[in-house]
Amino acid sequence: MDETYDVVVVGGGAAGLSGALALARARRSVLVIDAGTPRNAPAGHVHNYLAREGIAPADLLAAGRAEVTGYGGDVVTGRVTGAEPLGDPEEGGGFRVLFGDGSGPRSVGARRLLVTTGLVDELPDVPGLAERWGRDVLHCPYCHGWEVRDRAIGVLASSPLAAHQAQLFRQLSADVTLFLHQVPALSPEEREQMAARDVRLVEGEVVGLEVSDDRLTGIRLRPGEVIPVQALAVQPRFIARAEVLTSLGLLPSDMEMGGHVLGTYVAADPNWATAVPGVWVAGNVADLRAQVISAAAAGMNAAAAINADLIAEEVRHAVAAHRRRHEPVGVLVSDDRAAD
């Protein structure tokens, strides 16, 4: 192995860099390994991040890397291919982390792991969605809603949660159309709710997007009809990037809402510790709903838990060493009776 760190952070987004910053400030040796493929790369700006509102995602990450390295942390670009325990994890044996950085395969040691690899958005199978993802095709009203306020907003029904999503975007615009696409029919109650809020319903399969001058202008249905819209909300399937965790025996779980599987995540306790001793998670890999600011907060909280765990181990070792140094030395006592 090249080197051993107190903590290796896998993933250099908001969660990973926030955790690395807290650990570096706690005088821990920390390495961040980042593949350079953040989930929000297609987006133009980060929103709802207090005092950083509207910052470009790349600028936020660049500032975070500079802060981590400013406190002595290391940040490298590379893709982690797996991790394996060194000895008994219950005894703090640590891990070997395997990755490539362009110069070939490498490995480093880690006393603890913080995995913040995020998730992948699996979009509905409609031509053109991926090309406009993060621009005028979006999913979160809190991430992008203000930017499309008062526009003609379409909602593509790709899950049973579509009616709820339509009502969320109705808060932002009086011009909302729900494209029923391929989902089961709405319940009578949902149809009444749509009518009461003036949300239009369009039957028929969506087969493509209409784009003019690099702007979304409409939704094309299978018969060929085009319905004008300026933005389209979709419901992706959120899939945790869990390959590193899987290599350690941590399998993703399904996240359900309203009987529908939203995606997968890796389970953790309230301090973001996983079922494998020595391994923590933070951000979207463990919380599908986390936005940038809450992912950063989770990274900070996980880092504090990791530091506390390392301190507890160091205290145990120090106490054991202290006891060895101060064990009573055996004293030979003469026995006068032996001379009688």
VOVO-742509 format. One record per residue (C-alpha): residue number from 0; residue in three letters; y, x negated, z negated. Coordinates in steps of 0.5 Angstrom, whole numbers, plus 500, padded with zeros to 3 digits. Last residue first. Layout:
residues N
[NUM,ALA,[Y,X,Z]] ...
end
This chain:
residues 340
[339,ASP,[454,468,380]] [338,ALA,[457,465,386]] [337,ALA,[456,472,390]] [336,ARG,[459,476,384]] [335,ASP,[466,472,386]] [334,ASP,[467,476,392]] [333,SER,[472,474,396]] [332,VAL,[476,479,400]] [331,LEU,[477,477,408]] [330,VAL,[483,481,411]] [329,GLY,[482,485,417]] [328,VAL,[489,486,421]] [327,PRO,[492,493,420]] [326,GLU,[494,496,427]] [325,HIS,[501,495,429]] [324,ARG,[501,492,436]] [323,ARG,[495,497,438]] [322,ARG,[499,503,435]] [321,HIS,[505,501,439]] [320,ALA,[501,500,446]] [319,ALA,[498,507,445]] [318,VAL,[505,510,443]] [317,ALA,[508,507,449]] [316,HIS,[503,510,453]] [315,ARG,[504,517,451]] [314,VAL,[511,516,451]] [313,GLU,[511,514,458]] [312,GLU,[506,520,460]] [311,ALA,[511,525,457]] [310,ILE,[517,521,460]] [309,LEU,[514,522,467]] [308,ASP,[513,530,466]] [307,ALA,[520,530,464]] [306,ASN,[522,527,470]] [305,ILE,[517,532,474]] [304,ALA,[520,538,471]] [303,ALA,[527,535,472]] [302,ALA,[526,534,479]] [301,ALA,[523,541,480]] [300,ASN,[529,544,477]] [299,MET,[533,540,482]] [298,GLY,[529,542,488]] [297,ALA,[529,549,486]] [296,ALA,[537,549,486]] [295,ALA,[537,546,493]] [294,ALA,[532,551,496]] [293,SER,[537,557,492]] [292,ILE,[543,554,496]] [291,VAL,[539,553,503]] [290,GLN,[536,560,503]] [289,ALA,[530,562,499]] [288,ARG,[526,568,501]] [287,LEU,[519,564,503]] [286,ASP,[519,561,496]] [285,ALA,[513,555,496]] [284,VAL,[514,552,502]] [283,ASN,[521,555,503]] [282,GLY,[524,551,497]] [281,ALA,[520,547,492]] [280,VAL,[513,544,491]] [279,TRP,[510,540,485]] [278,VAL,[504,535,485]] [277,GLY,[502,531,479]] [276,PRO,[497,535,477]] [275,VAL,[494,540,482]] [274,ALA,[495,547,481]] [273,THR,[502,546,483]] [272,ALA,[508,545,479]] [271,TRP,[515,549,481]] [270,ASN,[517,550,474]] [269,PRO,[516,557,474]] [268,ASP,[509,556,476]] [267,ALA,[507,554,483]] [266,ALA,[503,558,489]] [265,VAL,[504,555,496]] [264,TYR,[506,560,501]] [263,THR,[504,564,507]] [262,GLY,[507,570,511]] [261,LEU,[510,577,511]] [260,VAL,[504,580,510]] [259,HIS,[505,588,510]] [258,GLY,[503,592,505]] [257,GLY,[510,594,503]] [256,MET,[511,586,502]] [255,GLU,[506,581,502]] [254,MET,[506,573,501]] [253,ASP,[499,570,503]] [252,SER,[497,564,500]] [251,PRO,[497,557,502]] [250,LEU,[491,552,500]] [249,LEU,[492,546,495]] [248,GLY,[486,542,496]] [247,LEU,[490,535,497]] [246,SER,[490,535,504]] [245,THR,[492,542,504]] [244,LEU,[498,540,500]] [243,VAL,[500,535,506]] [242,GLU,[499,540,511]] [241,ALA,[503,546,508]] [240,ARG,[508,547,513]] [239,ALA,[509,555,510]] [238,ILE,[508,560,515]] [237,PHE,[514,565,515]] [236,ARG,[512,571,520]] [235,PRO,[519,573,524]] [234,GLN,[522,579,523]] [233,VAL,[527,580,529]] [232,ALA,[535,582,529]] [231,LEU,[538,582,536]] [230,ALA,[546,581,537]] [229,GLN,[550,583,543]] [228,VAL,[546,589,545]] [227,PRO,[546,593,551]] [226,ILE,[540,597,553]] [225,VAL,[537,595,559]] [224,GLU,[532,600,563]] [223,GLY,[526,596,567]] [222,PRO,[520,601,565]] [221,ARG,[518,595,560]] [220,LEU,[524,595,556]] [219,ARG,[530,590,557]] [218,ILE,[535,588,551]] [217,GLY,[542,587,553]] [216,THR,[548,582,553]] [215,LEU,[546,576,549]] [214,ARG,[551,570,551]] [213,ASP,[550,564,555]] [212,ASP,[554,566,561]] [211,SER,[550,573,561]] [210,VAL,[543,574,558]] [209,GLU,[539,580,558]] [208,LEU,[533,579,554]] [207,GLY,[525,581,555]] [206,VAL,[519,586,555]] [205,VAL,[521,591,549]] [204,GLU,[516,596,549]] [203,GLY,[518,603,549]] [202,GLU,[522,608,544]] [201,VAL,[529,607,542]] [200,LEU,[532,609,536]] [199,ARG,[539,610,534]] [198,VAL,[542,608,527]] [197,ASP,[547,614,525]] [196,ARG,[546,613,518]] [195,ALA,[543,620,517]] [194,ALA,[539,619,523]] [193,MET,[536,613,521]] [192,GLN,[534,616,514]] [191,GLU,[531,622,517]] [190,ARG,[527,618,521]] [189,GLU,[525,614,515]] [188,GLU,[523,620,512]] [187,PRO,[519,623,518]] [186,SER,[515,616,518]] [185,LEU,[516,612,523]] [184,ALA,[511,611,529]] [183,PRO,[507,605,528]] [182,VAL,[510,598,531]] [181,GLN,[510,596,538]] [180,HIS,[517,596,540]] [179,LEU,[521,601,536]] [178,PHE,[527,598,538]] [177,LEU,[532,600,532]] [176,THR,[540,600,535]] [175,VAL,[546,599,530]] [174,ASP,[553,600,532]] [173,ALA,[556,602,526]] [172,SER,[556,595,524]] [171,LEU,[555,590,518]] [170,GLN,[552,595,513]] [169,ARG,[547,598,519]] [168,PHE,[544,591,519]] [167,LEU,[541,592,512]] [166,GLN,[539,599,514]] [165,ALA,[536,596,520]] [164,GLN,[532,591,516]] [163,HIS,[529,597,512]] [162,ALA,[527,600,518]] [161,ALA,[523,594,521]] [160,LEU,[519,593,515]] [159,PRO,[513,596,518]] [158,SER,[513,590,522]] [157,SER,[515,588,529]] [156,ALA,[521,593,530]] [155,LEU,[526,589,534]] [154,VAL,[533,591,531]] [153,GLY,[539,591,536]] [152,ILE,[546,590,534]] [151,ALA,[552,592,538]] [150,ARG,[558,588,534]] [149,ASP,[562,590,528]] [148,ARG,[559,584,524]] [147,VAL,[555,579,528]] [146,GLU,[558,573,524]] [145,TRP,[558,576,518]] [144,GLY,[551,578,518]] [143,HIS,[548,571,520]] [142,CYS,[545,568,513]] [141,TYR,[546,574,509]] [140,PRO,[543,579,514]] [139,CYS,[537,574,515]] [138,HIS,[533,575,522]] [137,LEU,[537,572,528]] [136,VAL,[537,572,535]] [135,ASP,[545,571,537]] [134,ARG,[544,564,535]] [133,GLY,[539,562,530]] [132,TRP,[534,563,536]] [131,ARG,[536,564,543]] [130,GLU,[531,560,546]] [129,ALA,[526,563,542]] [128,LEU,[527,570,543]] [127,GLY,[527,569,551]] [126,PRO,[520,572,552]] [125,VAL,[518,577,547]] [124,ASP,[512,575,543]] [123,PRO,[515,576,536]] [122,LEU,[517,569,533]] [121,GLU,[513,565,528]] [120,ASP,[518,562,523]] [119,VAL,[516,555,521]] [118,LEU,[516,553,513]] [117,GLY,[519,548,508]] [116,THR,[516,541,507]] [115,THR,[519,540,500]] [114,VAL,[513,537,497]] [113,LEU,[515,533,491]] [112,LEU,[509,528,489]] [111,ARG,[508,524,482]] [110,ARG,[506,517,481]] [109,ALA,[507,515,488]] [108,GLY,[504,510,492]] [107,VAL,[506,508,499]] [106,SER,[502,508,506]] [105,ARG,[504,506,513]] [104,PRO,[502,508,520]] [103,GLY,[505,505,526]] [102,SER,[512,503,528]] [101,GLY,[515,510,529]] [100,ASP,[515,512,522]] [99,GLY,[508,514,520]] [98,PHE,[505,517,514]] [97,LEU,[500,516,509]] [96,VAL,[502,518,501]] [95,ARG,[497,515,496]] [94,PHE,[497,518,490]] [93,GLY,[498,518,482]] [92,GLY,[493,516,477]] [91,GLY,[496,520,472]] [90,GLU,[490,522,467]] [89,GLU,[489,529,470]] [88,PRO,[490,526,477]] [87,ASP,[484,522,476]] [86,GLY,[484,516,480]] [85,LEU,[488,515,486]] [84,PRO,[489,522,489]] [83,GLU,[490,523,497]] [82,ALA,[496,524,501]] [81,GLY,[496,526,508]] [80,THR,[500,526,515]] [79,VAL,[507,525,513]] [78,ARG,[512,524,519]] [77,GLY,[517,519,518]] [76,THR,[524,518,518]] [75,VAL,[526,514,511]] [74,VAL,[530,515,505]] [73,ASP,[530,511,499]] [72,GLY,[534,512,493]] [71,GLY,[539,507,489]] [70,TYR,[544,512,487]] [69,GLY,[548,512,494]] [68,THR,[542,512,497]] [67,VAL,[541,520,495]] [66,GLU,[548,521,496]] [65,ALA,[548,519,503]] [64,ARG,[542,523,504]] [63,GLY,[545,529,502]] [62,ALA,[552,528,506]] [61,ALA,[547,527,512]] [60,LEU,[543,533,510]] [59,LEU,[550,537,510]] [58,ASP,[552,535,516]] [57,ALA,[546,536,520]] [56,PRO,[546,544,518]] [55,ALA,[553,544,520]] [54,ILE,[558,547,514]] [53,GLY,[560,554,514]] [52,GLU,[561,555,506]] [51,ARG,[560,548,503]] [50,ALA,[564,550,497]] [49,LEU,[558,555,495]] [48,TYR,[553,555,500]] [47,ASN,[553,562,502]] [46,HIS,[552,560,509]] [45,VAL,[550,554,513]] [44,HIS,[553,553,520]] [43,GLY,[551,553,528]] [42,ALA,[543,555,527]] [41,PRO,[538,551,531]] [40,ALA,[537,546,526]] [39,ASN,[535,551,521]] [38,ARG,[528,550,520]] [37,PRO,[529,542,519]] [36,THR,[525,537,524]] [35,GLY,[527,530,522]] [34,ALA,[520,528,519]] [33,ASP,[523,526,513]] [32,ILE,[520,522,508]] [31,VAL,[524,521,501]] [30,LEU,[523,515,497]] [29,VAL,[524,515,489]] [28,SER,[525,510,484]] [27,ARG,[527,514,478]] [26,ARG,[534,512,474]] [25,ALA,[535,519,472]] [24,ARG,[541,519,478]] [23,ALA,[535,518,483]] [22,LEU,[531,523,480]] [21,ALA,[537,528,481]] [20,LEU,[538,526,488]] [19,ALA,[531,526,490]] [18,GLY,[531,533,488]] [17,SER,[537,535,491]] [16,LEU,[534,531,498]] [15,GLY,[528,535,498]] [14,ALA,[530,542,497]] [13,ALA,[536,541,502]] [12,GLY,[532,538,507]] [11,GLY,[528,531,507]] [10,GLY,[521,533,506]] [9,VAL,[516,529,502]] [8,VAL,[519,527,496]] [7,VAL,[515,521,493]] [6,VAL,[516,520,486]] [5,ASP,[516,514,481]] [4,TYR,[515,509,487]] [3,THR,[509,505,489]] [2,GLU,[510,500,495]] [1,ASP,[507,498,502]] [0,MET,[500,500,500]] 
end
